[in-house]
Amino acid sequence: MDSILVKGNGPLNGQIPIAGAKNACLTLMPATLLTDAPLTLTNAPRLSDIKTMNTLLSSLGSEVAMLQDGQVLVLGTKTISNHVADYDIVRKMRASILVLGPMLAREGQAVVSLPGGCAIGARPVDLHLHGLEALGAKLDLRDGYVHATASGGLKGATFEFPFVSVGATENLLMAATLAKGTTVLKNAAREPEIVDLAQCLRAMGAQIEGEGTPTITIQGVDSLHGATHSIVPDRIELGTYMLAPAIAGGDVELLGGRISLLEAFCEKLHEAGIDVTETKNGLRVCRKNGRVNAVNVRTEPYPGFPTDLQAQMMALLCTANGTSVLEETIFENRFMHAPELIRMGADIDVHGGHATVKGVAKLKGAPVMATDLRASVSLILAGLAAEGETIVSRVYHLDRGYERVEEKLSACGAMIERIATV
Ligand code: UD1
């Protein structure tokens, strides 16, 4: 297993290109199951999660060509030759559940392994299942699999989510495009990735209104056609790299970034004393001398502060002037980076869904272990500001969601390298 070595090396200066959004790509790829015509996705990120989705779709009968070094994906599903999404693939990546809605909508049948828990919490899929039942699906849970049927096809209905779920909104949105009649999704997720999916589905011939608001209305159509769609920039990668100069000091331009993707996060950076401005090509982040201000953060569904940036924000607040409280409301076990940051000299007290962070003047490098995707990058960010060497092990988590992280940061002057294990 590879590790990443980071040495705190002073301010960062330069430009970092932001890739297409992993989470958007992972929901756009299964949209191929809705049509027999080709779907072309441009601006795709080059990540191991995308390869896992490729393997899953290929196992169902899709053909996926990765062109231009993986930045263009051409997906075609003339026929769905296998209706079973196998446990061996699904257990690697929860987003695999996103094949359920489209496969059921097109074929009237689908068998998908239940994803099981993951490091950051139990993460059930009950909302996906209740929503599909509302559209007329018959579900049978046995042997760890959901066996879903909809003889005669899915039927439009009104479904109100009891709380906001990104994945369940995506699954139902895709399924409803081919359901008979009108579907109204209430209390739907509003994330930019949902808007991106709706735009792509519309380009494929779907009739959708209201994406980006809590109520999405879908008028089912008989069939969808092919389309070419450019994937929205990755707001989580953007926020992560915005934190690099915020933590290490310096002046970095994030190419392709825009404030509208991350307003709540940008407000918190502003409160912390970090300058964020829009440029012709993206966003510019500057940190002047002196410690950042402590700020309180509460994670919420979009447009609130994203849970996927909580670990990285905590890394920044470890060296703030004063005490910050971070509240995690989306996942129940998402402070596993805290004990690792404490190994680097941070003063953090986790109590239930809250973490109290008392800023220290300086972090110190240490060997630390990545526990999940966002936790792993928070340790790299902390390493950029620490005295001495930090070695982050288990970086396979990182490769699921960040492409060429060492290259992007070292281009701005960071001392960071991958240590390959033979
Ligand atoms: C997506 C993102 C993930 C992000 C999360 C929240 C992808 C591939 N992943 O995950 O990076 O952290 O949104 O912004 O896009 N829940 C249920 N039952 C369900 C579904 C969800 O109880 O059927 C719970 C979850 O356990 C969690 C909360 O609802 O506590 C929100 O989860 P959800 O928005 O569904 O997250 P994902 O779509 O899995």
Boltz pocket constraint, residues with backbone or C-beta under 6 A from the ligand:
constraints:
  - pocket:
      binder: B
      contacts: [[A, 22], [A, 23], [A, 24], [A, 26], [A, 94], [A, 95], [A, 121], [A, 122], [A, 123], [A, 124], [A, 125], [A, 126], [A, 127], [A, 128], [A, 129], [A, 164], [A, 165], [A, 166], [A, 167], [A, 168], [A, 307], [A, 308], [A, 329], [A, 330], [A, 331], [A, 332]]
      max_distance: 6.0
